[in-house]
């Protein structure tokens, strides 16, 4: 990443941090963001699965995205290479899961090319997939194979833009064709609270079953 591009990213994010109501979102100090497998399900890999290799800084989505109202919990920020990166905290709604399992997510436009042969999508019924954390997209769970070892880790979800019969129904005209939400762990001692924002309400839970929860 060039210094010019990095400066542009920092400037863009600082502008984004000021809301239409005049509030400034707080940003944490420099932090490590660790890609993790589903914290609510046991890993099936014998050894580490190179999870951090999924995340490349230049793929990070630094512009906050609209979220599903009833599953959104918090938007906080952590710095990666001095750039504030949104960390989304989402949970299961009580109506579908008494546990209300919670996840921290970072969004990326793509995963690293070196891990594509280790990533697999797990199909789900479209009616379920359209009930999404990020309105306008349907989700597909992604798992990462364990290289030479047998097994997998559930590492996140792929979100793909829904086809619209009428372009006026698009939430944004500049929506990405797809992106990935990777599960992450951030140092809680340094994480600062961000702005709590809601998106559009959707009727159901986006993930079911052990691999999807």
N, CA, C and O of each residue as an XYZ file, in Angstrom:
852
protein
N       0.842     -1.192      0.000
C       0.000      0.000      0.000
C       0.883      1.251      0.000
O       1.756      1.389      0.857
N       0.661      2.179     -0.972
C       1.473      3.380     -1.037
C       1.078      4.355      0.059
O      -0.026      4.288      0.600
N       2.015      5.282      0.386
C       1.721      6.272      1.413
C       0.554      7.155      1.000
O      -0.247      7.564      1.841
N       0.454      7.454     -0.312
C      -0.647      8.299     -0.779
C      -1.983      7.609     -0.559
O      -2.945      8.219     -0.093
N      -2.028      6.314     -0.903
C      -3.280      5.580     -0.730
C      -3.640      5.478      0.736
O      -4.808      5.614      1.102
N      -2.635      5.236      1.589
C      -2.884      5.136      3.018
C      -3.407      6.454      3.568
O      -4.334      6.468      4.378
N      -2.803      7.585      3.122
C      -3.269      8.897      3.571
C      -4.705      9.135      3.131
O      -5.515      9.665      3.891
N      -5.016      8.741      1.897
C      -6.377      8.919      1.387
C      -7.375      8.106      2.200
O      -8.472      8.579      2.499
N      -6.991      6.870      2.561
C      -7.877      6.032      3.367
C      -8.129      6.647      4.733
O      -9.262      6.672      5.214
N      -7.054      7.149      5.360
C      -7.203      7.768      6.679
C      -8.112      8.979      6.599
O      -8.997      9.149      7.438
N      -7.900      9.833      5.585
C      -8.727     11.023      5.422
C     -10.180     10.651      5.184
O     -11.081     11.266      5.755
N     -10.414      9.646      4.343
C     -11.786      9.224      4.050
C     -12.495      8.719      5.285
O     -13.658      9.048      5.517
N     -11.800      7.918      6.084
C     -12.415      7.356      7.283
C     -12.700      8.431      8.306
O     -13.738      8.386      8.967
N     -11.803      9.404      8.460
C     -12.049     10.487      9.404
C     -13.300     11.268      9.030
O     -14.051     11.705      9.901
N     -13.520     11.440      7.739
C     -14.744     12.111      7.295
C     -15.961     11.250      7.597
O     -17.012     11.765      7.977
N     -15.822      9.943      7.430
C     -16.937      9.032      7.697
C     -17.287      8.963      9.165
O     -18.430      8.672      9.519
N     -16.312      9.228     10.031
C     -16.547      9.081     11.459
C     -17.448     10.171     12.015
O     -17.963     10.028     13.124
N     -17.651     11.249     11.281
C     -18.572     12.289     11.705
C     -19.945     11.986     11.139
O     -20.116     11.944      9.921
N     -20.915     11.776     11.996
C     -22.243     11.384     11.544
C     -23.048     12.607     11.138
O     -22.643     13.748     11.361
N     -24.202     12.333     10.534
C     -25.077     13.421     10.113
C     -25.599     14.211     11.296
O     -26.027     15.354     11.135
N     -25.570     13.610     12.505
C     -26.022     14.308     13.701
C     -24.888     15.044     14.403
O     -25.083     15.632     15.467
N     -23.705     15.006     13.801
C     -22.600     15.748     14.363
C     -21.812     15.015     15.415
O     -20.967     15.624     16.072
N     -22.053     13.712     15.608
C     -21.322     12.943     16.605
C     -20.081     12.338     15.974
O     -20.097     11.919     14.816
N     -19.012     12.297     16.743
C     -17.777     11.699     16.276
C     -17.603     10.340     16.929
O     -17.678     10.222     18.152
N     -17.375      9.326     16.131
C     -17.183      7.981     16.649
C     -15.770      7.859     17.197
O     -14.814      8.297     16.557
N     -15.630      7.261     18.389
C     -14.309      7.099     18.979
C     -13.552      5.971     18.294
O     -14.146      5.020     17.787
N     -12.230      6.095     18.291
C     -11.379      5.136     17.612
C     -10.316      4.640     18.574
O      -9.744      5.424     19.332
N     -10.049      3.346     18.550
C      -9.077      2.756     19.464
C      -7.656      3.015     18.993
O      -7.432      3.425     17.854
N      -6.686      2.767     19.892
C      -5.284      2.822     19.528
C      -4.963      1.662     18.590
O      -5.788      0.780     18.353
N      -3.720      1.691     18.057
C      -3.273      0.624     17.162
C      -3.490     -0.742     17.816
O      -3.112     -0.951     18.969
N      -4.101     -1.671     17.072
C      -4.442     -2.974     17.634
C      -4.175     -4.083     16.641
O      -4.081     -3.855     15.435
N      -4.056     -5.274     17.165
C      -4.008     -6.463     16.326
C      -5.420     -7.003     16.186
O      -6.149     -7.121     17.171
N      -5.805     -7.332     14.954
C      -7.072     -7.994     14.690
C      -6.747     -9.418     14.280
O      -6.087     -9.643     13.266
N      -7.203    -10.366     15.055
C      -6.888    -11.775     14.813
C      -8.099    -12.485     14.223
O      -9.172    -12.501     14.827
N      -7.928    -13.066     13.057
C      -8.985    -13.868     12.457
C      -9.108    -15.172     13.238
O      -8.113    -15.855     13.484
N     -10.339    -15.513     13.626
C     -10.566    -16.709     14.439
C     -11.649    -17.563     13.792
O     -12.419    -17.087     12.958
N     -11.696    -18.817     14.185
C     -12.801    -19.678     13.780
C     -13.978    -19.432     14.719
O     -13.845    -18.745     15.731
N     -15.108    -19.988     14.377
C     -16.328    -19.776     15.152
C     -16.076    -20.032     16.643
O     -15.771    -21.163     17.024
N     -16.197    -19.004     17.493
C     -15.908    -19.191     18.919
C     -16.932    -20.056     19.642
O     -16.700    -20.484     20.772
N     -18.055    -20.312     18.998
C     -19.116    -21.103     19.626
C     -19.142    -22.557     19.153
O     -19.995    -23.338     19.576
N     -18.206    -22.914     18.275
C     -18.133    -24.285     17.767
C     -16.695    -24.777     17.857
O     -15.769    -23.997     17.632
N     -16.488    -26.036     18.175
C     -15.121    -26.560     18.270
C     -14.461    -26.648     16.906
O     -15.109    -26.974     15.911
N     -13.141    -26.348     16.865
C     -12.382    -26.524     15.633
C     -12.256    -28.013     15.326
O     -12.203    -28.842     16.235
N     -12.210    -28.340     14.048
C     -11.975    -29.728     13.666
C     -10.574    -29.919     13.102
O     -10.184    -31.039     12.771
N      -9.817    -28.833     12.991
C      -8.446    -28.937     12.501
C      -7.536    -29.458     13.607
O      -7.695    -29.108     14.777
N      -6.588    -30.291     13.222
C      -5.633    -30.811     14.190
C      -4.693    -29.706     14.641
O      -4.364    -29.604     15.823
N      -4.262    -28.878     13.695
C      -3.346    -27.780     14.010
C      -3.905    -26.491     13.440
O      -5.008    -26.475     12.894
N      -3.143    -25.400     13.566
C      -3.576    -24.107     13.063
C      -3.871    -24.151     11.575
O      -3.212    -24.880     10.833
N      -4.842    -23.386     11.137
C      -5.279    -23.445      9.740
C      -4.914    -22.182      8.979
O      -5.551    -21.866      7.974
N      -3.903    -21.454      9.434
C      -3.455    -20.246      8.742
C      -4.597    -19.248      8.566
O      -4.756    -18.660      7.497
N      -5.381    -19.061      9.611
C      -6.546    -18.183      9.515
C      -6.143    -16.748      9.206
O      -6.829    -16.068      8.443
N      -5.034    -16.272      9.789
C      -4.623    -14.893      9.558
C      -4.280    -14.631      8.098
O      -4.300    -13.484      7.652
N      -3.966    -15.681      7.356
C      -3.637    -15.516      5.942
C      -4.843    -15.069      5.123
O      -4.685    -14.584      4.003
N      -6.049    -15.229      5.672
C      -7.258    -14.791      4.968
C      -7.318    -13.286      4.814
O      -7.867    -12.777      3.837
N      -6.753    -12.573      5.781
C      -6.952    -11.128      5.885
C      -5.754    -10.378      5.327
O      -4.636    -10.519      5.821
N      -5.998     -9.574      4.288
C      -4.979     -8.697      3.729
C      -5.458     -7.263      3.884
O      -6.597     -6.963      3.526
N      -4.617     -6.358      4.411
C      -5.059     -4.992      4.741
C      -5.713     -4.243      3.591
O      -6.663     -3.491      3.808
N      -5.218     -4.435      2.367
C      -5.776     -3.648      1.262
C      -7.160     -4.133      0.830
O      -7.802     -3.488      0.001
N      -7.629     -5.254      1.374
C      -8.990     -5.717      1.093
C      -9.999     -5.229      2.138
O     -11.201     -5.426      1.961
N      -9.539     -4.603      3.209
C     -10.438     -4.178      4.282
C     -11.458     -3.158      3.785
O     -11.122     -2.262      3.012
N     -12.702     -3.298      4.231
C     -13.763     -2.333      3.917
C     -13.857     -1.362      5.088
O     -14.307     -1.737      6.171
N     -13.435     -0.118      4.876
C     -13.378      0.850      5.969
C     -14.620      1.731      6.039
O     -14.817      2.451      7.019
N     -15.457      1.678      5.010
C     -16.699      2.454      5.038
C     -17.780      1.641      5.738
O     -18.059      0.518      5.318
N     -18.403      2.173      6.800
C     -19.451      1.426      7.510
C     -20.606      1.055      6.584
O     -20.983      1.833      5.707
N     -21.154     -0.120      6.783
C     -22.248     -0.604      5.956
C     -23.529     -0.704      6.773
O     -23.499     -0.866      7.993
N     -24.648     -0.606      6.077
C     -25.948     -0.742      6.731
C     -26.105     -2.147      7.307
O     -25.682     -3.134      6.704
N     -26.721     -2.216      8.485
C     -26.867     -3.496      9.166
C     -28.324     -3.787      9.497
O     -29.164     -2.888      9.529
N     -28.600     -5.053      9.740
C     -29.925     -5.506     10.148
C     -30.195     -5.008     11.573
O     -29.374     -5.201     12.469
N     -31.330     -4.379     11.771
C     -31.592     -3.681     13.021
C     -31.631     -4.603     14.232
O     -31.056     -4.276     15.270
N     -32.294     -5.742     14.117
C     -32.533     -6.554     15.313
C     -31.385     -7.495     15.661
O     -31.451     -8.188     16.676
N     -30.340     -7.534     14.849
C     -29.183     -8.374     15.164
C     -27.919     -7.559     15.393
O     -26.912     -8.089     15.862
N     -27.968     -6.278     15.065
C     -26.803     -5.407     15.266
C     -26.649     -5.052     16.741
O     -27.630     -4.746     17.420
N     -25.407     -5.096     17.234
C     -25.115     -4.767     18.618
C     -24.243     -3.529     18.765
O     -24.540     -2.650     19.575
N     -23.172     -3.455     17.987
C     -22.219     -2.374     18.193
C     -21.325     -2.222     16.969
O     -21.013     -3.189     16.275
N     -20.923     -0.974     16.728
C     -19.892     -0.688     15.737
C     -18.754      0.006     16.456
O     -18.922      1.115     16.963
N     -17.605     -0.632     16.504
C     -16.425     -0.047     17.131
C     -15.312     -0.011     16.097
O     -15.453     -0.540     14.994
N     -14.216      0.611     16.462
C     -13.113      0.756     15.517
C     -11.803      0.302     16.131
O     -11.548      0.526     17.314
N     -10.980     -0.333     15.323
C      -9.602     -0.654     15.687
C      -8.720     -0.238     14.516
O      -9.151     -0.267     13.363
N      -7.505      0.144     14.814
C      -6.609      0.611     13.760
C      -5.785     -0.534     13.190
O      -5.250     -1.368     13.921
N      -5.701     -0.549     11.869
C      -4.829     -1.464     11.149
C      -3.960     -0.620     10.233
O      -4.471      0.043      9.330
N      -2.648     -0.640     10.457
C      -1.733      0.210      9.692
C      -2.184      1.663      9.757
O      -2.178      2.366      8.746
N      -2.570      2.106     10.931
C      -3.013      3.474     11.267
C      -4.393      3.812     10.713
O      -4.883      4.916     10.953
N      -5.034      2.912      9.986
C      -6.353      3.183      9.411
C      -7.438      2.612     10.325
O      -7.390      1.422     10.637
N      -8.417      3.416     10.767
C      -9.521      2.894     11.585
C     -10.397      1.928     10.781
O     -10.892      2.268      9.706
N     -10.574      0.746     11.308
C     -11.338     -0.298     10.622
C     -12.576     -0.637     11.445
O     -12.455     -0.903     12.640
N     -13.769     -0.635     10.836
C     -14.987     -0.980     11.581
C     -14.985     -2.440     12.041
O     -14.657     -3.348     11.277
N     -15.355     -2.640     13.297
C     -15.549     -3.978     13.850
C     -17.029     -4.094     14.207
O     -17.516     -3.373     15.078
N     -17.739     -4.989     13.545
C     -19.177     -5.161     13.755
C     -19.420     -6.251     14.790
O     -18.879     -7.351     14.683
N     -20.232     -5.942     15.787
C     -20.670     -6.956     16.741
C     -22.128     -7.279     16.435
O     -23.000     -6.415     16.529
N     -22.381     -8.534     16.068
C     -23.718     -8.984     15.704
C     -24.091    -10.167     16.591
O     -23.222    -10.870     17.106
N     -25.389    -10.375     16.762
C     -25.824    -11.508     17.580
C     -27.069    -12.171     16.999
O     -27.749    -11.619     16.134
N     -27.341    -13.358     17.497
C     -28.574    -14.042     17.149
C     -29.734    -13.406     17.911
O     -29.571    -13.043     19.076
N     -30.890    -13.265     17.287
C     -32.052    -12.739     17.998
C     -32.657    -13.789     18.928
O     -32.615    -14.985     18.639
N     -33.211    -13.334     20.032
C     -33.761    -14.254     21.034
C     -34.902    -15.096     20.477
O     -35.124    -16.213     20.946
N     -35.624    -14.588     19.496
C     -36.771    -15.332     18.968
C     -36.363    -16.616     18.252
O     -37.178    -17.521     18.078
N     -35.096    -16.692     17.836
C     -34.632    -17.874     17.124
C     -33.520    -18.627     17.840
O     -33.239    -19.780     17.514
N     -32.888    -17.981     18.811
C     -31.821    -18.645     19.560
C     -31.797    -18.118     20.983
O     -31.501    -16.946     21.217
N     -32.111    -18.994     21.934
C     -32.088    -18.574     23.335
C     -30.689    -18.172     23.766
O     -30.527    -17.350     24.668
N     -29.674    -18.744     23.126
C     -28.288    -18.424     23.486
C     -27.894    -17.031     23.021
O     -27.007    -16.418     23.615
N     -28.527    -16.517     21.979
C     -28.200    -15.212     21.401
C     -26.682    -15.082     21.200
O     -26.062    -14.130     21.674
N     -26.113    -16.031     20.507
C     -24.671    -16.056     20.278
C     -24.210    -14.800     19.555
O     -24.902    -14.281     18.679
N     -23.047    -14.327     19.928
C     -22.543    -13.032     19.462
C     -21.229    -13.232     18.701
O     -20.437    -14.122     19.014
N     -21.023    -12.378     17.695
C     -19.829    -12.459     16.871
C     -19.244    -11.070     16.641
O     -19.977    -10.086     16.550
N     -17.915    -10.999     16.548
C     -17.235     -9.797     16.080
C     -16.767    -10.065     14.659
O     -16.187    -11.113     14.373
N     -17.024     -9.113     13.771
C     -16.746     -9.310     12.354
C     -15.968     -8.142     11.771
O     -16.169     -6.991     12.158
N     -15.086     -8.447     10.844
C     -14.454     -7.428     10.016
C     -14.795     -7.771      8.569
O     -14.817     -8.945      8.197
N     -15.059     -6.757      7.758
C     -15.492     -6.966      6.380
C     -14.336     -6.741      5.411
O     -13.555     -5.802      5.562
N     -14.242     -7.613      4.422
C     -13.201     -7.499      3.400
C     -13.829     -7.707      2.026
O     -14.787     -8.466      1.874
N     -13.273     -7.016      1.026
C     -13.776     -7.166     -0.334
C     -13.469     -8.546     -0.894
O     -14.206     -9.072     -1.728
N     -12.373     -9.120     -0.426
C     -11.994    -10.454     -0.869
C     -11.030    -11.058      0.144
O     -10.457    -10.339      0.962
N     -10.852    -12.351      0.093
C      -9.836    -13.013      0.909
C      -8.563    -13.112      0.079
O      -8.600    -12.922     -1.137
N      -7.457    -13.402      0.715
C      -6.183    -13.453      0.004
C      -6.195    -14.570     -1.037
O      -6.792    -15.627     -0.833
N      -5.522    -14.310     -2.154
C      -5.506    -15.273     -3.254
C      -4.907    -16.605     -2.824
O      -5.294    -17.660     -3.328
N      -3.965    -16.553     -1.893
C      -3.303    -17.769     -1.461
C      -4.175    -18.715     -0.660
O      -3.802    -19.869     -0.447
N      -5.343    -18.242     -0.208
C      -6.231    -19.093      0.598
C      -7.475    -19.548     -0.164
O      -8.287    -20.300      0.375
N      -7.634    -19.103     -1.405
C      -8.852    -19.417     -2.149
C      -9.054    -20.919     -2.323
O     -10.190    -21.395     -2.336
N      -7.965    -21.663     -2.457
C      -8.105    -23.109     -2.641
C      -8.414    -23.837     -1.338
O      -8.649    -25.045     -1.343
N      -8.416    -23.104     -0.215
C      -8.744    -23.700      1.081
C     -10.127    -23.294      1.573
O     -10.589    -23.776      2.608
N     -10.796    -22.396      0.822
C     -12.096    -21.856      1.229
C     -13.216    -22.580      0.484
O     -13.129    -22.813     -0.721
N     -14.262    -22.928      1.220
C     -15.414    -23.593      0.623
C     -16.698    -22.928      1.108
O     -16.826    -22.573      2.280
N     -17.647    -22.768      0.184
C     -18.953    -22.217      0.530
C     -19.918    -23.359      0.843
O     -19.894    -24.406      0.196
N     -20.766    -23.136      1.845
C     -21.748    -24.145      2.254
C     -23.137    -23.633      1.870
O     -23.645    -22.720      2.520
N     -23.759    -24.191      0.841
C     -25.053    -23.683      0.370
C     -26.141    -23.795      1.436
O     -26.178    -24.749      2.212
N     -27.018    -22.804      1.455
C     -28.195    -22.809      2.323
C     -29.397    -22.389      1.483
O     -29.209    -21.775      0.433
N     -30.617    -22.693      1.903
C     -31.802    -22.271      1.158
C     -31.840    -20.755      0.996
O     -31.569    -20.014      1.941
N     -32.180    -20.302     -0.208
C     -32.160    -18.871     -0.491
C     -33.110    -18.089      0.409
O     -32.802    -16.963      0.799
N     -34.252    -18.666      0.740
C     -35.202    -17.960      1.602
C     -34.574    -17.643      2.949
O     -34.851    -16.598      3.538
N     -33.740    -18.530      3.430
C     -33.030    -18.304      4.685
C     -31.863    -17.346      4.474
O     -31.599    -16.476      5.305
N     -31.169    -17.518      3.353
C     -29.970    -16.717      3.085
C     -30.288    -15.239      2.890
O     -29.445    -14.383      3.157
N     -31.495    -14.935      2.428
C     -31.863    -13.533      2.202
C     -32.121    -12.770      3.493
O     -32.161    -11.540      3.492
N     -32.295    -13.489      4.585
C     -32.467    -12.846      5.891
C     -31.070    -12.539      6.426
O     -30.447    -13.361      7.097
N     -30.603    -11.351      6.117
C     -29.170    -11.078      6.191
C     -28.806     -9.991      7.183
O     -29.565     -9.044      7.386
N     -27.644    -10.129      7.801
C     -27.095     -9.078      8.658
C     -26.921     -7.773      7.882
O     -27.020     -6.682      8.443
N     -26.661     -7.910      6.578
C     -26.413     -6.743      5.735
C     -27.472     -6.707      4.640
O     -27.370     -7.444      3.659
N     -28.494     -5.854      4.797
C     -29.617     -5.813      3.866
C     -29.154     -5.607      2.425
O     -28.228     -4.843      2.157
N     -29.816     -6.301      1.512
C     -29.460     -6.219      0.103
C     -28.505     -7.313     -0.341
O     -28.191     -7.434     -1.525
N     -28.041     -8.117      0.624
C     -27.125     -9.215      0.325
C     -27.668    -10.524      0.908
O     -28.343    -10.521      1.938
N     -27.375    -11.617      0.253
C     -27.650    -12.918      0.868
C     -26.328    -13.542      1.307
O     -25.275    -13.254      0.738
N     -26.396    -14.401      2.325
C     -25.181    -14.924      2.933
C     -24.968    -16.398      2.641
O     -25.912    -17.153      2.411
N     -23.724    -16.776      2.658
C     -23.308    -18.171      2.525
C     -22.197    -18.434      3.531
O     -21.183    -17.737      3.502
N     -22.344    -19.407      4.417
C     -21.255    -19.719      5.346
C     -20.009    -20.165      4.580
O     -20.115    -20.842      3.558
N     -18.839    -19.788      5.072
C     -17.594    -20.242      4.467
C     -16.773    -20.992      5.510
O     -16.682    -20.589      6.669
N     -16.187    -22.077      5.067
C     -15.316    -22.861      5.927
C     -13.938    -22.919      5.291
O     -13.801    -22.796      4.074
N     -12.923    -23.105      6.116
C     -11.547    -23.167      5.636
C     -10.977    -24.535      5.958
O     -10.965    -24.963      7.112
N     -10.505    -25.210      4.926
C      -9.883    -26.506      5.121
C      -8.575    -26.383      5.884
O      -8.018    -25.293      6.014
N      -8.100    -27.490      6.376
C      -6.934    -27.502      7.266
C      -5.659    -27.919      6.555
O      -4.850    -28.661      7.111
N      -5.477    -27.449      5.338
C      -4.267    -27.745      4.579
C      -4.114    -29.255      4.439
O      -4.974    -29.897      3.837
N      -3.054    -29.839      4.972
C      -2.826    -31.276      4.830
C      -3.632    -32.094      5.836
O      -3.791    -33.304      5.675
N      -4.138    -31.433      6.869
C      -4.924    -32.138      7.881
C      -6.385    -32.236      7.454
O      -6.868    -31.410      6.680
N      -7.074    -33.231      7.954
C      -8.500    -33.342      7.701
C      -9.257    -32.411      8.639
O      -8.784    -32.099      9.731
N     -10.429    -31.972      8.209
C     -11.250    -31.100      9.039
C     -11.384    -29.714      8.442
O     -10.917    -29.454      7.333
N     -12.013    -28.841      9.173
C     -12.280    -27.490      8.691
C     -12.477    -26.562      9.883
O     -12.656    -27.005     11.018
N     -12.441    -25.264      9.596
C     -12.850    -24.228     10.544
C     -13.921    -23.371      9.883
O     -13.778    -22.985      8.723
N     -14.986    -23.074     10.607
C     -15.963    -22.097     10.135
C     -15.395    -20.717     10.434
O     -15.225    -20.357     11.599
N     -15.097    -19.934      9.385
C     -14.372    -18.669      9.564
C     -15.213    -17.429      9.294
O     -14.791    -16.320      9.622
N     -16.396    -17.592      8.701
C     -17.212    -16.409      8.429
C     -18.279    -16.684      7.395
O     -18.757    -17.809      7.246
N     -18.643    -15.626      6.678
C     -19.714    -15.695      5.689
C     -19.344    -14.871      4.465
O     -18.669    -13.846      4.559
N     -19.801    -15.343      3.323
C     -19.720    -14.548      2.101
C     -21.077    -13.910      1.874
O     -22.106    -14.579      1.973
N     -21.085    -12.619      1.568
C     -22.323    -11.895      1.288
C     -22.330    -11.491     -0.183
O     -21.402    -10.841     -0.664
N     -23.384    -11.884     -0.888
C     -23.494    -11.626     -2.318
C     -24.709    -10.749     -2.579
O     -25.778    -10.958     -2.005
N     -24.531     -9.775     -3.442
C     -25.613     -8.829     -3.733
C     -26.807     -9.548     -4.350
O     -26.657    -10.372     -5.252
N     -27.995     -9.220     -3.847
C     -29.223     -9.775     -4.395
C     -29.542     -9.130     -5.733
O     -29.353     -7.927     -5.913
N     -30.024     -9.929     -6.662
C     -30.480     -9.386     -7.935
C     -31.810     -8.676     -7.708
O     -32.703     -9.209     -7.049
N     -31.935     -7.479     -8.255
C     -33.155     -6.693     -8.076
C     -33.884     -6.578     -9.409
O     -33.278     -6.269    -10.435
N     -35.182     -6.829     -9.383
C     -35.974     -6.655    -10.595
C     -36.091     -5.196    -10.980
O     -36.214     -4.860    -12.158
N     -36.051     -4.326     -9.975
C     -36.157     -2.889    -10.205
C     -34.968     -2.218     -9.542
O     -34.802     -2.321     -8.326
N     -34.142     -1.537    -10.314
C     -32.921     -0.933     -9.773
C     -33.222      0.093     -8.698
O     -32.359      0.389     -7.871
N     -34.445      0.651     -8.693
C     -34.799      1.629     -7.674
C     -34.908      0.988     -6.305
O     -34.898      1.688     -5.292
N     -35.013     -0.340     -6.256
C     -35.095     -1.035     -4.980
C     -33.737     -1.238     -4.332
O     -33.658     -1.632     -3.168
N     -32.657     -0.971     -5.080
C     -31.325     -1.117     -4.512
C     -31.150     -0.162     -3.350
O     -31.544      1.001     -3.433
N     -30.559     -0.644     -2.263
C     -30.296      0.202     -1.110
C     -29.242      1.234     -1.453
O     -29.349      2.393     -1.050
N     -28.221      0.821     -2.195
C     -27.188      1.724     -2.666
C     -26.905      1.383     -4.123
O     -26.872      0.211     -4.497
N     -26.705      2.393     -4.929
C     -26.371      2.125     -6.320
C     -24.941      1.617     -6.459
O     -24.584      1.035     -7.483
N     -24.117      1.837     -5.429
C     -22.710      1.444     -5.493
C     -22.419      0.221     -4.629
O     -21.298      0.063     -4.144
N     -23.406     -0.641     -4.431
C     -23.202     -1.844     -3.619
C     -22.141     -2.742     -4.244
O     -22.051     -2.859     -5.466
N     -21.344     -3.371     -3.394
C     -20.346     -4.322     -3.864
C     -21.035     -5.573     -4.403
O     -22.090     -5.951     -3.892
N     -20.472     -6.227     -5.421
C     -21.073     -7.476     -5.904
C     -21.030     -8.572     -4.844
O     -21.923     -9.416     -4.778
N     -19.993     -8.553     -4.022
C     -19.902     -9.477     -2.892
C     -18.827     -8.986     -1.935
O     -17.997     -8.153     -2.300
N     -18.842     -9.501     -0.714
C     -17.781     -9.257      0.253
C     -17.815    -10.383      1.275
O     -18.726    -11.211      1.277
N     -16.810    -10.400      2.142
C     -16.714    -11.438      3.170
C     -16.751    -10.811      4.558
O     -16.190     -9.737      4.775
N     -17.407    -11.476      5.486
C     -17.386    -11.102      6.902
C     -16.606    -12.185      7.637
O     -17.064    -13.321      7.753
N     -15.416    -11.821      8.134
C     -14.561    -12.768      8.837
C     -14.724    -12.588     10.335
O     -14.798    -11.460     10.823
N     -14.779    -13.684     11.062
C     -14.847    -13.610     12.520
C     -13.473    -13.238     13.067
O     -12.458    -13.803     12.659
N     -13.450    -12.279     13.999
C     -12.181    -11.781     14.521
C     -12.231    -11.659     16.036
O     -13.295    -11.710     16.654
N     -11.049    -11.496     16.609
C     -10.904    -11.201     18.030
C     -10.043     -9.958     18.154
O      -8.980     -9.867     17.540
N     -10.508     -8.990     18.958
C      -9.800     -7.737     19.176
C      -9.512     -7.606     20.661
O     -10.306     -8.058     21.486
N      -8.389     -6.995     21.015
C      -8.023     -6.795     22.418
C      -9.098     -5.969     23.106
O      -9.242     -4.782     22.813
N      -9.858     -6.575     24.020
C     -10.953     -5.883     24.691
C     -10.490     -4.729     25.558
O     -11.256     -3.794     25.791
N      -9.269     -4.768     26.038
C      -8.775     -3.708     26.910
C      -8.588     -2.401     26.153
O      -8.675     -1.321     26.737
N      -8.333     -2.501     24.857
C      -8.078     -1.297     24.080
C      -9.251     -0.899     23.208
O      -9.299      0.217     22.690
N     -10.214     -1.827     23.043
C     -11.338     -1.517     22.170
C     -12.196     -0.423     22.770
O     -12.553     -0.488     23.946
N     -12.535      0.596     21.965
C     -13.372      1.684     22.431
C     -14.754      1.557     21.826
O     -14.926      0.982     20.751
N     -15.729      2.097     22.521
C     -17.093      2.016     22.018
C     -17.255      2.892     20.793
O     -16.706      3.992     20.721
N     -18.000      2.404     19.852
C     -18.294      3.174     18.673
C     -19.745      3.605     18.694
O     -20.439      3.473     19.702
N     -20.183      4.115     17.579
C     -21.552      4.592     17.469
C     -22.494      3.418     17.270
O     -22.269      2.588     16.388
N     -23.544      3.336     18.074
C     -24.558      2.308     17.869
C     -25.499      2.786     16.776
O     -26.184      3.797     16.928
N     -25.525      2.058     15.686
C     -26.371      2.447     14.567
C     -27.210      1.260     14.152
O     -26.779      0.113     14.265
N     -28.403      1.535     13.673
C     -29.277      0.476     13.203
C     -29.357      0.486     11.693
O     -29.012      1.481     11.055
N     -29.809     -0.614     11.117
C     -29.986     -0.678      9.684
C     -31.441     -0.902      9.372
O     -32.313     -0.211      9.899
N     -31.703     -1.854      8.526
C     -33.074     -2.186      8.182
C     -33.462     -3.481      8.874
O     -32.667     -4.420      8.930
N     -34.651     -3.537      9.388
C     -35.100     -4.728     10.101
C     -35.453     -5.836      9.108
O     -36.127     -5.601      8.105
N     -34.985     -7.040      9.406
C     -35.329     -8.217      8.611
C     -35.864     -9.285      9.556
O     -35.544     -9.271     10.744
N     -36.677    -10.216      9.045
C     -37.493    -11.043      9.923
C     -36.836    -12.218     10.615
O     -37.449    -12.767     11.530
N     -35.656    -12.642     10.258
C     -35.185    -13.876     10.865
C     -33.696    -13.925     11.118
O     -32.971    -12.978     10.814
N     -33.246    -15.028     11.674
C     -31.822    -15.227     11.993
C     -31.084    -15.662     10.746
O     -31.627    -16.383      9.909
N     -29.839    -15.219     10.625
C     -29.099    -15.493      9.419
C     -28.285    -16.762      9.466
O     -27.774    -17.187      8.430
N     -28.141    -17.378     10.597
C     -27.336    -18.593     10.626
C     -27.979    -19.624     11.524
O     -28.425    -19.280     12.619
N     -28.045    -20.872     11.107
C     -28.593    -21.915     11.951
C     -27.721    -23.154     11.927
O     -27.037    -23.414     10.937
N     -27.737    -23.908     12.988
C     -26.940    -25.121     13.075
C     -25.557    -24.842     13.623
O     -25.155    -23.684     13.739
N     -24.842    -25.867     13.955
C     -23.546    -25.720     14.614
C     -22.546    -24.999     13.743
O     -21.822    -24.131     14.231
N     -22.484    -25.336     12.451
C     -21.492    -24.711     11.592
C     -21.863    -23.283     11.268
O     -20.988    -22.472     10.964
N     -23.150    -22.956     11.324
C     -23.595    -21.640     10.916
C     -23.746    -20.691     12.085
O     -23.933    -19.497     11.853
N     -23.677    -21.146     13.331
C     -23.986    -20.314     14.482
C     -22.776    -19.609     15.031
O     -22.883    -18.868     16.008
